[in-house]
Amino acid sequence: MKPSIPKGTRDFSPAEVARRKYIFDTIRNVFEKYGYQPIETPVMENLSTLTGKYGEEGDKLLFKVLNNGDFLAKADENALAEKNSTQLVASISKRGLRYDLTVPFARYVVMYQHELSFPFKRYQIQPVWRADRPQKGRYQEFYQCDADVVGSDALMYESELALIYDEVFQALGIPVVISINNRKLLHGIAEVAGIPGQMMDMTIALDKLDKIGWTGVHEEMAARGIPEAAAQKIAAILQSDGLEGIAAALIGSETGTKGVEELREVFRYLETCPPKHEVTLDLTLARGLNYYTGCIFEVKAKGVAMGSIGGGGRYDDLTGIFGMPGVSGVGISFGAERIYDVMVELDLFPAHNPNELQLLLMAFDEAAHLYAFRCLQFFRSRGITADLYPEPGKLKKQMKYANARQVPFVALVGETELQNGTLSLKNMESGTQELLEPEAVLERLKTARE
């Protein structure tokens, strides 16, 4: 059998894992600086937890997990005979892989509400799964890095999350545009266009703007039953001049006007500590997830043909579906896989990984190998990433391994080194070699690392 992995998934080499760790550590450090606490939730959730939270498009992308044992024993026989997969799923699958980290977080908050202090600020860095068609920048298994605040309506948190985006991407060296909109504006647009009951249809169509353009969005709206006059009105409103222009266009909508006021406050907070990256109002930003009710975010990298590398928004009552109504929250997510691809394309990773092997010891015989093993522990106990070739003997074989690992320094141990308590330190780049005591080798390695 030829080994393979499922489509939409990837293996990662040691070098790739080190680079991913660099991304995760950068994000984690900023999260913690802003006072967010880590939690983790299970890979699987009950399907009742997941379904109905992501809109009709999202529900189609849920990975279902078959019930344990003979999953057909209790299958809906009529659905099975009719090959009705939608109806059949309910009888053969009770669990699914998580689609994102926000809905599991809402479930977590409800289950542990009496143990939490509100507002509760949490971050979570874990994989999620979506049965999407794999393509560049889009995978079926990928990591999300989320930060959410739940239990407060304060709009300062929207501004804070924009600053988190700004600081993380500044640290990673990725030039980005942080786009912001408000779902209340979209609701107001639908009201003014005369289609208040079709706001979700409009949003789903607008969410595809980057992929299909205005012509495609127009056709999508028509297919969803939005009248031509309404579509034309929507297009005109979306061409309004900035926040004040949209305020004038939505003067007849109470909800739309509320959205304008919320965005004004978010930008007022940001004016007190201006971000280094551009934070811009994007009236076409829709983000079609059902649970967003207020401000919504999207981040895209400049100069790279890639989709969004971050997104999020405000949800007023996500916990209500789990029996805890009236609790507002707001959160953002970083798309780690796309961030990785962007950094590779722009060559933004550090040239040297501090966790890579710094020193490889090599011994010529058994006695020297024992001495080298003792020296190995000396270096490791002082924070040096070091290793010892497992077999003493031929230098050519050991050097071949050192070159394959791209080790910057090797320490040779023979009879002279053993007798004098020294090491022959060789710089693999320059080729220079020195006979030094272990303490002096340690200083050389620390200097090189700096």
Secondary structure per residue as TSV (DSSP state, phi and psi in degrees):
chain	resnum	aa	ss	phi	psi
A	1	M	-	360.0	130.7
A	2	K	-	-79.1	123.2
A	3	P	-	-66.7	144.0
A	4	S	-	-155.0	171.5
A	5	I	-	-125.5	158.7
A	6	P	-	-60.9	148.5
A	7	K	T	-60.4	148.1
A	8	G	T	80.3	6.9
A	9	T	-	-121.3	166.8
A	10	R	-	-143.6	149.0
A	11	D	-	-90.9	154.8
A	12	F	-	-128.9	129.8
A	13	S	-	-74.1	167.8
A	14	P	H	-53.8	-41.4
A	15	A	H	-65.5	-38.9
A	16	E	H	-69.0	-39.4
A	17	V	H	-62.2	-40.3
A	18	A	H	-62.8	-40.1
A	19	R	H	-67.3	-40.8
A	20	R	H	-63.9	-39.2
A	21	K	H	-61.6	-37.2
A	22	Y	H	-60.9	-42.4
A	23	I	H	-65.1	-49.6
A	24	F	H	-61.8	-42.4
A	25	D	H	-64.9	-39.2
A	26	T	H	-62.1	-46.8
A	27	I	H	-65.0	-45.4
A	28	R	H	-59.7	-42.6
A	29	N	H	-62.1	-40.1
A	30	V	H	-69.4	-43.8
A	31	F	H	-53.2	-49.2
A	32	E	H	-69.5	-32.8
A	33	K	H	-61.5	-33.2
A	34	Y	T	-88.9	7.3
A	35	G	T	88.1	18.8
A	36	Y	-	-89.5	141.8
A	37	Q	E	-107.3	145.3
A	38	P	E	-82.6	141.3
A	39	I	-	-135.7	167.2
A	40	E	-	-137.0	146.1
A	41	T	-	-127.1	163.2
A	42	P	-	-65.0	154.7
A	43	V	S	-58.3	-42.5
A	44	M	E	-100.9	144.8
A	45	E	E	-126.7	160.2
A	46	N	E	-63.3	139.0
A	47	L	H	-58.8	-29.7
A	48	S	H	-63.9	-26.9
A	49	T	H	-73.2	-36.6
A	50	L	H	-89.6	-41.0
A	51	T	T	-69.4	146.0
A	52	G	T	81.6	6.1
A	53	K	S	-106.2	-13.2
A	54	Y	S	-119.1	10.4
A	55	G	H	81.5	172.0
A	56	E	H	-64.1	-33.4
A	57	E	H	-69.3	-44.9
A	58	G	H	-64.9	-40.2
A	59	D	H	-59.9	-31.6
A	60	K	T	-69.2	-19.3
A	61	L	T	-99.4	6.2
A	62	L	-	-73.9	132.9
A	63	F	-	-83.4	122.4
A	64	K	E	-95.4	146.1
A	65	V	E	-109.6	125.3
A	66	L	-	-63.8	146.0
A	67	N	-	-60.7	154.7
A	68	N	S	-65.2	155.2
A	69	G	S	69.2	-142.8
A	70	D	-	-79.0	88.5
A	71	F	T	-68.6	-15.5
A	72	L	T	-88.0	-8.8
A	73	A	T	-59.2	-36.7
A	74	K	T	-112.4	23.2
A	75	A	-	-68.4	148.7
A	76	D	-	-68.8	108.4
A	77	E	H	-64.0	-38.0
A	78	N	H	-65.2	-43.8
A	79	A	H	-64.3	-37.2
A	80	L	H	-66.5	-43.7
A	81	A	H	-66.9	-35.8
A	82	E	T	-87.0	-1.7
A	83	K	T	54.6	40.4
A	84	N	-	-91.6	90.9
A	85	S	H	-64.7	-35.7
A	86	T	H	-62.3	-44.4
A	87	Q	H	-74.9	-31.8
A	88	L	H	-67.9	-36.6
A	89	V	H	-53.6	-41.9
A	90	A	H	-59.3	-26.7
A	91	S	H	-97.1	-12.2
A	92	I	H	-119.1	-5.2
A	93	S	-	-144.3	123.7
A	94	K	-	-110.8	-8.5
A	95	R	E	-129.7	160.7
A	96	G	E	-149.9	158.3
A	97	L	E	-73.5	142.0
A	98	R	-	-63.8	140.1
A	99	Y	S	-89.5	-33.1
A	100	D	-	-151.1	-172.1
A	101	L	S	-105.9	-9.2
A	102	T	H	-76.5	-46.3
A	103	V	H	-64.5	-46.1
A	104	P	H	-57.5	-34.6
A	105	F	H	-64.1	-41.8
A	106	A	H	-61.7	-42.6
A	107	R	H	-60.6	-41.6
A	108	Y	H	-61.6	-44.5
A	109	V	H	-60.8	-42.4
A	110	V	H	-66.7	-42.2
A	111	M	H	-67.3	-32.1
A	112	Y	T	-117.2	24.5
A	113	Q	G	-57.4	-32.3
A	114	H	G	-80.5	-7.9
A	115	E	G	-103.8	-5.1
A	116	L	-	-103.9	152.3
A	117	S	-	-104.5	126.0
A	118	F	S	-102.7	142.0
A	119	P	S	-67.7	138.8
A	120	F	E	-101.3	120.6
A	121	K	E	-108.2	115.4
A	122	R	E	-126.8	151.5
A	123	Y	E	-126.4	158.0
A	124	Q	E	-150.6	128.8
A	125	I	E	-125.4	98.7
A	126	Q	E	-150.8	162.9
A	127	P	E	-78.7	153.5
A	128	V	E	-132.8	167.7
A	129	W	E	-135.1	135.9
A	130	R	-	-140.6	132.0
A	131	A	-	-81.7	56.9
A	132	D	-	-93.0	163.4
A	133	R	-	-76.3	118.2
A	134	P	-	-62.9	139.1
A	135	Q	B	-162.0	-179.0
A	136	K	T	-56.1	124.8
A	137	G	T	77.5	3.7
A	138	R	B	-132.1	122.0
A	139	Y	-	-128.1	162.9
A	140	Q	S	-88.7	-20.8
A	141	E	E	-126.4	124.7
A	142	F	E	-158.2	160.6
A	143	Y	E	-90.9	143.9
A	144	Q	E	-118.4	147.8
A	145	C	E	-123.4	102.6
A	146	D	E	-108.2	146.3
A	147	A	E	-132.3	129.7
A	148	D	E	-136.9	149.4
A	149	V	E	-119.7	127.4
A	150	V	E	-125.6	141.8
A	151	G	S	101.6	18.4
A	152	S	-	-151.0	142.1
A	153	D	-	-93.6	-2.6
A	154	A	-	-60.1	125.9
A	155	L	T	-77.4	-7.4
A	156	M	H	-60.0	-26.2
A	157	Y	H	-70.8	-33.7
A	158	E	H	-59.8	-43.4
A	159	S	H	-66.6	-39.2
A	160	E	H	-62.4	-41.7
A	161	L	H	-68.0	-34.3
A	162	A	H	-63.4	-37.9
A	163	L	H	-69.9	-32.3
A	164	I	H	-63.7	-46.6
A	165	Y	H	-54.8	-48.8
A	166	D	H	-58.4	-45.8
A	167	E	H	-70.9	-41.3
A	168	V	H	-62.8	-48.5
A	169	F	H	-71.9	-25.2
A	170	Q	H	-66.7	-43.0
A	171	A	H	-65.9	-36.2
A	172	L	H	-81.3	-13.7
A	173	G	T	81.9	16.0
A	174	I	-	-93.7	120.0
A	175	P	-	-74.5	125.8
A	176	V	E	-135.2	164.5
A	177	V	E	-116.8	126.5
A	178	I	E	-100.9	109.8
A	179	S	E	-95.9	143.9
A	180	I	E	-137.1	143.1
A	181	N	E	-146.4	-173.2
A	182	N	E	-141.4	130.3
A	183	R	H	-61.6	-26.6
A	184	K	H	-65.0	-31.9
A	185	L	H	-64.5	-42.8
A	186	L	H	-63.0	-39.6
A	187	H	H	-63.2	-41.3
A	188	G	H	-65.5	-38.6
A	189	I	H	-61.4	-43.4
A	190	A	H	-62.9	-38.9
A	191	E	H	-64.5	-48.7
A	192	V	H	-65.9	-31.5
A	193	A	T	-79.1	-5.6
A	194	G	T	84.3	18.8
A	195	I	-	-129.6	52.1
A	196	P	G	-57.9	-29.9
A	197	G	G	-80.0	-6.4
A	198	Q	G	-115.8	25.5
A	199	M	H	-58.2	-40.6
A	200	M	H	-67.3	-39.6
A	201	D	H	-60.6	-43.3
A	202	M	H	-62.8	-43.7
A	203	T	H	-64.0	-44.5
A	204	I	H	-60.3	-40.4
A	205	A	H	-66.9	-45.7
A	206	L	H	-64.1	-32.0
A	207	D	T	-64.3	-16.8
A	208	K	T	-98.3	9.1
A	209	L	H	-57.0	-43.8
A	210	D	H	-62.7	-29.7
A	211	K	H	-87.4	-38.4
A	212	I	H	-118.4	-4.2
A	213	G	H	72.4	175.9
A	214	W	H	-64.1	-36.8
A	215	T	H	-62.4	-44.1
A	216	G	H	-65.4	-39.7
A	217	V	H	-62.8	-41.8
A	218	H	H	-59.8	-44.6
A	219	E	H	-66.4	-38.2
A	220	E	H	-63.9	-41.8
A	221	M	H	-62.3	-43.6
A	222	A	H	-61.7	-41.4
A	223	A	H	-64.6	-26.8
A	224	R	T	-92.6	9.0
A	225	G	T	84.9	15.1
A	226	I	-	-82.4	123.9
A	227	P	-	-60.0	153.6
A	228	E	H	-58.4	-43.5
A	229	A	H	-61.7	-39.6
A	230	A	H	-66.5	-41.5
A	231	A	H	-61.9	-41.0
A	232	Q	H	-65.2	-40.4
A	233	K	H	-64.1	-42.1
A	234	I	H	-60.5	-46.0
A	235	A	H	-60.8	-40.0
A	236	A	H	-66.5	-43.2
A	237	I	H	-62.9	-40.3
A	238	L	H	-69.4	-12.3
A	239	Q	T	-94.9	11.5
A	240	S	-	-61.6	154.0
A	241	D	-	-85.8	92.9
A	242	G	H	67.2	-167.4
A	243	L	H	-66.6	-38.0
A	244	E	H	-70.4	-33.8
A	245	G	H	-65.2	-43.1
A	246	I	H	-69.5	-31.3
A	247	A	H	-61.4	-42.2
A	248	A	H	-67.2	-38.0
A	249	A	H	-69.4	-27.9
A	250	L	T	-103.8	19.4
A	251	I	T	-57.0	-25.0
A	252	G	T	-89.2	0.8
A	253	S	-	-116.2	118.0
A	254	E	H	-63.8	-42.2
A	255	T	H	-65.7	-45.3
A	256	G	H	-60.3	-41.7
A	257	T	H	-63.3	-38.0
A	258	K	H	-62.4	-40.1
A	259	G	H	-62.5	-39.0
A	260	V	H	-62.4	-44.9
A	261	E	H	-61.8	-40.2
A	262	E	H	-64.0	-42.6
A	263	L	H	-66.9	-37.2
A	264	R	H	-58.2	-42.3
A	265	E	H	-68.0	-39.9
A	266	V	H	-60.0	-45.9
A	267	F	H	-68.8	-30.1
A	268	R	H	-63.4	-42.3
A	269	Y	H	-62.3	-43.2
A	270	L	H	-66.7	-26.7
A	271	E	H	-66.6	-23.7
A	272	T	H	-74.7	-23.2
A	273	C	S	-147.7	77.6
A	274	P	-	-56.0	130.7
A	275	P	-	-66.5	156.5
A	276	K	S	-76.8	-30.8
A	277	H	S	-92.5	162.4
A	278	E	E	-71.6	126.3
A	279	V	E	-113.0	114.8
A	280	T	E	-127.0	147.6
A	281	L	E	-77.8	126.7
A	282	D	-	-125.9	101.7
A	283	L	T	-67.6	-18.5
A	284	T	T	-88.0	-6.6
A	285	L	-	-68.9	119.6
A	286	A	-	-113.6	-45.4
A	287	R	-	45.6	94.2
A	288	G	-	-77.8	10.4
A	289	L	-	-66.4	135.8
A	290	N	T	-62.5	-29.5
A	291	Y	T	-84.4	-7.5
A	292	Y	-	-73.5	135.7
A	293	T	-	-128.5	-15.4
A	294	G	S	-131.0	-128.8
A	295	C	E	-62.5	143.6
A	296	I	E	-131.6	147.5
A	297	F	E	-122.5	153.2
A	298	E	E	-152.2	138.8
A	299	V	E	-121.8	132.7
A	300	K	E	-129.4	143.7
A	301	A	E	-81.5	143.1
A	302	K	T	-81.9	143.1
A	303	G	T	75.3	14.3
A	304	V	S	-134.6	134.1
A	305	A	-	-79.8	81.2
A	306	M	-	-144.1	149.9
A	307	G	-	-71.8	-163.7
A	308	S	-	-65.7	145.3
A	309	I	S	-112.6	9.1
A	310	G	E	-171.2	153.7
A	311	G	E	-172.2	164.7
A	312	G	E	173.5	-163.1
A	313	G	E	167.7	-178.9
A	314	R	E	-93.1	136.5
A	315	Y	E	-130.5	121.5
A	316	D	S	-78.9	-29.6
A	317	D	S	-147.7	41.4
A	318	L	G	-63.6	-36.2
A	319	T	G	-73.6	-14.4
A	320	G	G	-61.0	-32.1
A	321	I	G	-69.5	-13.6
A	322	F	G	-108.7	16.7
A	323	G	T	92.1	16.1
A	324	M	-	-131.7	77.3
A	325	P	T	-73.6	160.2
A	326	G	T	77.2	16.6
A	327	V	-	-106.2	116.3
A	328	S	-	-90.0	152.9
A	329	G	E	-152.1	164.3
A	330	V	E	-148.5	141.5
A	331	G	E	-156.5	164.5
A	332	I	E	-133.1	162.4
A	333	S	E	-137.1	143.0
A	334	F	E	-104.2	131.1
A	335	G	E	-86.8	92.6
A	336	A	H	-60.9	-38.5
A	337	E	H	-65.4	-43.9
A	338	R	H	-69.4	-37.9
A	339	I	H	-59.2	-42.7
A	340	Y	H	-58.5	-49.0
A	341	D	H	-63.3	-38.0
A	342	V	H	-64.0	-43.7
A	343	M	H	-67.7	-33.6
A	344	V	H	-66.3	-46.3
A	345	E	H	-63.5	-36.6
A	346	L	T	-93.2	1.1
A	347	D	T	55.1	56.5
A	348	L	-	-104.8	-7.0
A	349	F	S	-73.3	146.6
A	350	P	-	-57.4	145.3
A	351	A	S	-63.5	-34.5
A	352	H	S	-124.2	132.1
A	353	N	-	-89.4	121.9
A	354	P	T	-61.7	-17.1
A	355	N	T	-93.4	-1.1
A	356	E	S	-71.6	160.3
A	357	L	-	-62.1	122.9
A	358	Q	-	-94.7	-31.4
A	359	L	E	-142.4	133.4
A	360	L	E	-120.8	122.5
A	361	L	E	-89.9	143.5
A	362	M	E	-133.0	134.3
A	363	A	E	-118.8	149.4
A	364	F	S	-93.7	-21.1
A	365	D	S	-150.6	179.0
A	366	E	H	-63.8	-43.1
A	367	A	H	-63.8	-43.5
A	368	A	H	-65.4	-31.9
A	369	H	H	-66.3	-39.3
A	370	L	H	-64.6	-42.6
A	371	Y	H	-63.6	-43.2
A	372	A	H	-62.3	-36.0
A	373	F	H	-63.4	-39.6
A	374	R	H	-66.1	-40.9
A	375	C	H	-64.8	-35.9
A	376	L	H	-56.3	-46.4
A	377	Q	H	-68.2	-30.9
A	378	F	H	-59.9	-47.6
A	379	F	H	-69.1	-41.4
A	380	R	H	-63.5	-38.3
A	381	S	T	-68.7	-13.5
A	382	R	T	-109.5	19.7
A	383	G	T	85.8	12.2
A	384	I	-	-94.7	131.3
A	385	T	-	-79.4	108.4
A	386	A	E	-137.3	159.5
A	387	D	E	-149.4	164.5
A	388	L	E	-124.6	130.4
A	389	Y	-	-62.0	132.0
A	390	P	S	-68.3	-18.3
A	391	E	S	-127.7	125.9
A	392	P	-	-71.9	157.8
A	393	G	S	139.9	-133.9
A	394	K	-	-60.0	124.6
A	395	L	H	-67.2	-35.3
A	396	K	H	-59.1	-43.4
A	397	K	H	-65.7	-40.8
A	398	Q	H	-69.2	-39.2
A	399	M	H	-66.5	-35.8
A	400	K	H	-60.8	-40.7
A	401	Y	H	-66.5	-41.6
A	402	A	H	-61.3	-41.3
A	403	N	H	-67.2	-38.5
A	404	A	H	-64.1	-35.2
A	405	R	H	-84.1	-6.5
A	406	Q	T	54.9	46.4
A	407	V	-	-77.7	130.3
A	408	P	S	-72.6	-28.3
A	409	F	E	-135.5	142.9
A	410	V	E	-124.7	148.9
A	411	A	E	-117.6	117.2
A	412	L	E	-92.9	136.3
A	413	V	E	-129.1	115.4
A	414	G	-	-128.2	-158.4
A	415	E	H	-64.0	-42.0
A	416	T	H	-62.5	-47.1
A	417	E	H	-63.3	-40.1
A	418	L	H	-63.0	-43.9
A	419	Q	H	-70.2	-36.2
A	420	N	H	-94.2	-4.4
A	421	G	T	65.9	39.7
A	422	T	-	-124.5	-178.9
A	423	L	E	-140.4	143.9
A	424	S	E	-93.4	103.9
A	425	L	E	-90.8	123.9
A	426	K	E	-115.2	127.7
A	427	N	E	-82.7	114.0
A	428	M	T	-71.5	-18.3
A	429	E	T	-85.5	-47.4
A	430	S	T	-88.5	-23.9
A	431	G	-	85.5	-3.1
A	432	T	-	-71.5	149.7
A	433	Q	E	-136.9	135.4
A	434	E	E	-131.5	145.5
A	435	L	E	-95.1	111.6
A	436	L	E	-134.7	154.3
A	437	E	-	-74.6	155.9
A	438	P	H	-52.6	-38.8
A	439	E	H	-62.8	-39.5
A	440	A	H	-69.7	-36.2
A	441	V	H	-61.6	-41.9
A	442	L	H	-58.3	-44.0
A	443	E	H	-64.3	-40.0
A	444	R	H	-60.7	-43.8
A	445	L	H	-67.9	-39.2
A	446	K	H	-65.5	-40.3
A	447	T	H	-64.2	-42.6
A	448	A	H	-65.3	-35.7
A	449	R	H	-69.5	-31.1
A	450	E	-	-74.1	360.0
